[in-house]
Amino acid sequence: MYRVGSPFWRFLAKLGMPLIVRVDVLFDQEAGVYVATSPDLRGLVAEAKTKDELIGAVYDCVDLLLEDQLHQPLKHKPLAAWSGDLRYA
């Protein structure tokens, strides 16, 4: 697996290298939703009421954003990696 944001990630992704995307998650107490962003993938912002819904939303967003940046479909589904740490806002 090769991390999105590392040197040459786009080139390697086009060759079919599986990708990994780091994800940060926080819980917005005021809104009552989980919010995911990524330091690796520009534009990734997903929110959902539950962690399970958030995971699905993150994978959907990651797929769309990567295909948009690469200008082609992905050969392998990317892996979104979350450490499990949860920040509160």
C-alpha positions as CSV (number, residue, x, y, z in Angstrom):
1,M,0.0,0.0,0.0
2,Y,1.2,3.5,-0.8
3,R,0.0,6.6,1.1
4,V,-1.8,9.3,-0.8
5,G,0.2,12.5,-0.5
6,S,3.6,10.7,-0.6
7,P,5.9,11.5,-3.5
8,F,4.7,10.0,-6.8
9,W,1.4,8.7,-5.4
10,R,-0.6,9.7,-8.5
11,F,1.9,7.9,-10.8
12,L,1.9,4.8,-8.7
13,A,-1.9,4.8,-8.4
14,K,-2.3,5.0,-12.2
15,L,0.0,1.9,-12.3
16,G,-2.4,0.1,-10.0
17,M,-0.6,0.4,-6.6
18,P,-3.2,0.1,-3.7
19,L,-3.5,3.4,-1.8
20,I,-4.1,4.3,1.8
21,V,-5.6,7.6,3.0
22,R,-5.1,8.9,6.6
23,V,-8.4,10.1,8.1
24,D,-8.9,12.3,11.1
25,V,-12.3,12.1,12.9
26,L,-13.9,14.5,15.4
27,F,-17.3,14.6,17.1
28,D,-19.1,17.9,16.8
29,Q,-21.0,17.9,20.1
30,E,-23.1,20.9,19.1
31,A,-24.3,19.4,15.8
32,G,-24.3,15.8,17.1
33,V,-22.3,14.5,14.1
34,Y,-19.0,12.8,13.4
35,V,-16.8,14.7,10.9
36,A,-14.0,13.1,8.9
37,T,-11.2,15.0,7.1
38,S,-7.9,14.0,5.7
39,P,-4.4,15.6,5.8
40,D,-3.6,13.5,2.7
41,L,-6.6,14.0,0.4
42,R,-7.6,17.6,-0.4
43,G,-11.4,18.0,-0.3
44,L,-12.2,15.1,2.0
45,V,-15.0,16.2,4.4
46,A,-17.7,13.8,5.4
47,E,-20.1,13.8,8.2
48,A,-22.7,11.4,9.7
49,K,-24.7,10.8,12.8
50,T,-22.9,7.4,13.6
51,K,-19.4,6.0,13.2
52,D,-20.7,3.3,10.9
53,E,-22.4,5.8,8.6
54,L,-19.3,7.9,8.6
55,I,-17.1,5.0,7.5
56,G,-19.4,4.5,4.5
57,A,-19.4,8.2,3.6
58,V,-15.6,8.4,3.9
59,Y,-15.1,5.5,1.4
60,D,-17.6,7.0,-1.0
61,C,-15.9,10.4,-0.8
62,V,-12.4,8.9,-1.1
63,D,-13.3,7.0,-4.2
64,L,-14.8,10.0,-5.9
65,L,-12.0,12.4,-5.0
66,L,-9.2,10.0,-6.0
67,E,-10.9,9.2,-9.4
68,D,-11.3,12.9,-10.0
69,Q,-7.6,13.7,-9.2
70,L,-6.3,10.8,-11.2
71,H,-8.8,11.3,-14.1
72,Q,-9.5,7.6,-14.3
73,P,-11.2,4.8,-12.3
74,L,-9.2,3.2,-9.5
75,K,-7.8,-0.3,-10.1
76,H,-8.0,-1.1,-6.4
77,K,-10.3,0.3,-3.7
78,P,-8.3,2.5,-1.3
79,L,-8.0,1.9,2.4
80,A,-8.9,4.7,4.7
81,A,-6.9,4.5,7.9
82,W,-8.1,6.0,11.1
83,S,-6.2,5.5,14.4
84,G,-9.4,5.4,16.4
85,D,-8.5,8.6,18.1
86,L,-11.6,10.9,18.4
87,R,-11.4,14.6,18.9
88,Y,-14.3,16.6,20.3
89,A,-15.4,20.1,19.1
